[in-house]
Amino acid sequence: MTTDAPAVRRHIGLLLFDGVEELDAVGPWEVLSFWSREFPDDGYDVSCFSRDSGPVRCAKGLTLHAPLSYADAPSWEVLLYPGGEGTRPHLVDEAQLDWVRDQRESVPLLTSVCTGSLVYAAAGLLAGRPATTYWGAIEELRALDPSIEIRPDDRYVDSGDVITASGVSAGIDMALHLVRRLAGEERARQVRRGIQYDPQPPV
């Protein structure tokens, strides 16, 4: 008697840290978790993690919980690095930058939202690449690495194995693009419909 082997699950990791901008993390989480829950046969799971796991206080006071730490996280297929004021200490934290460089060696696809791209730049991962960030951090990104081809008007920039998104709400667009890239355009449309994302700003 034979049994089918369990399907291999691929993991998307959403990094949390003190000072993370709420929507940078929660926007993509909504997209990706809706996708993984509603369409489990696509084979992707999404999890939040932080350096030491546990509660994380976000930029505007919301507390989120990271159930996983760096040490017990699975192997990521995709890593998502959100932004916020909490990224600034990361720019001069050599242990964190080394960790980011290690992810480059093991994670097939790195993504960022808002000023998460500053950390990638500080780690040397955006050299010579097109990238974007929050409009108020464009000059900061340029100063970190003048070789970056900055695209300030793009909601997100896909350069192959790195995707950067501009500020805050753009993370939702980037996450939908990620679903499209990993599971196809029809699936991304289903997810967009499911979360009723159809921006029509009132102002």
C-alpha positions, 0 to 999 in steps of 0.5 A: 500500500502506498500513500502520497507524500505530503505536498511541500509548503513554501514559506513567506516570512514577514519581518516585524521589529519595534517601530515598524510602520503598521500598514507596511506590515499589515497591508501585505499580511492581509493580501498574503494571508488571504491568499494562503488561507483561501487557496491552500493548494497553491502551496504557500504559507505566510508567517510573521517573525522577529529577532527574538519573537514575541510582542512588537510595538509598531510606529503608531502604538499598535502591538503585534505578536511575532510567533517565530524568531530568527532561530526557529523560522523555517527556510523562507521562499520570500522575505518581506522587510517592511519600513518605518522609523524602526528601520533607522537603527538597523542601518547601523546595526552590523549584526542585523545587516549581516543577517540581511546579507545571509538572507540574500544567500538563502532566500530566493526572493527579497521584498521590501515596503517603504524604508525597508529598502534602506536596510537592503541598501545599507547591506549592499543588496541594491547596488546597481539595481533599480529600486524605490522607497517612501517619497520622503526617504528618496534622498536617504536611499540615494545617499546610502548607495548612489549606484541605485537606479531610483524610481521615485514614481513607481509603486513597486519595482521588480528587479528579479530576485528583489522587489521594493515598494514605495511608501505604506499603502504601496505594500498592498500593490506589491503583495498583489504583484507577488501573488500574480508572480507566484500564482498567476494573474487570475489568482491575484485578481481573486485575492484583490476581489476577496479583500475588496481592494479597489482604491478610489480615494475620496480626496 
